[in-house]
Amino acid sequence: MTQAQDIIRAAARRDIRNRWWLSAPALVIIFLAAIGPLFVVVLYSVMVKGDYGDVKYWQFSGQGWFEVLFERDMFDNTVSFADAHLSILWRSVKLAAITTIVTLILGFPTAYFIATRPRHRRDLWLFLITIPFWTNLLIRTFAIQEVFRNEGLLNVALMRTGLIDQPIQIMFTDFAILLGMGYVYLPLMVLPLYASLEKFDFRLAEAAADLYANSSRVLRRIIVPMVMPGIVAGSILVFVPSLGAYVTPRLLGGGKNLMLGNLIELQFGQGRNWPLGSALSISLTAIVMLSLLVYVRAASKTEARHG
């Protein structure tokens, strides 16, 4: 009996060893393509800033991390909070969260509409949803700019109808960034929601209606808990790129309405402060990971509570 158990354990160890060998190429690729560059950024964040950009290799300092939240006065050397960085951080998180909420509000009924169409027509509606992906993000952002600028389609139409006397300043505001990101990332919310709603058994909603549940209660107690995985997936797909967005805030927000992606690019470019840019990059990654953990945990609790 003991010999048989030894043979089984040896076979199990050999199987595990073979699996590790088979996984080794993929693990090496993951390390080189993902973990390796991230390690370089972490290393740069604790190095001394170079005189003309770059870093002074193997000279370590925590100045980059210090400058993420604090700044030192150049005259009296006093330390205070970096108001500009905190303002940009708050704007990034706020706009990313609002973009996620807006796309969810608009995307849910859109996905519901598509999921309730006859099967032979759903592909057409999905095709229409994915059309924006055919165009480069930069071109789409320029198109939005042509709609919202002072001489754009929206202001011209409002002025010709007599609703306004002078153009409404939409460009270079947080509202313009929000509109742009909502337009860009809306399909990323619709598609996961549709994938969940397409699998939903609508006979459950009909049964609830037969038991005198109104539409609001059916939505809150049956449909939303059942499609929660799609809501979580869509929220993640929208929130993460919105938080680190660069092109849309750069073109629609101008130089005064920066987000974290713009601030990081500024440090690696004109600012020539690579340690600070690296520290901001790691901070952005940490914020994204923390937000995802909190959101997924809350969504899991909600799903478990509703069975």
Buried (B, 14 or more C-beta within 10 A) or exposed (E): EEEEEEEEEEEEEEEEEEEEEEEEEEEEEEEEEEEEEEEEBBBBBBBBBBEEBEBEEEEEBEBBBBBBEEBEEEEEEEEEEBEEBEEBBEBBBEBBBBBBBBBBEBBBEBBBEBBEEEEEEBEEBBEEBEEBEEEEBEEBBEEBBEBBBEEBEBBEEBBEEEEEEEBEEBBBBBBBBBBBBBBBBBBBBBBBBBBBBBEBEEEEBEEBBEEEBEEEEBBEEBBBBBBBBBBBBBBBBBBBBBBBBBBBBBBBBBEEBBBBBBBBBBBBEEBBBBBBBBBBBBBBBEBBEEBBEEBBEEBEEBBEEEE
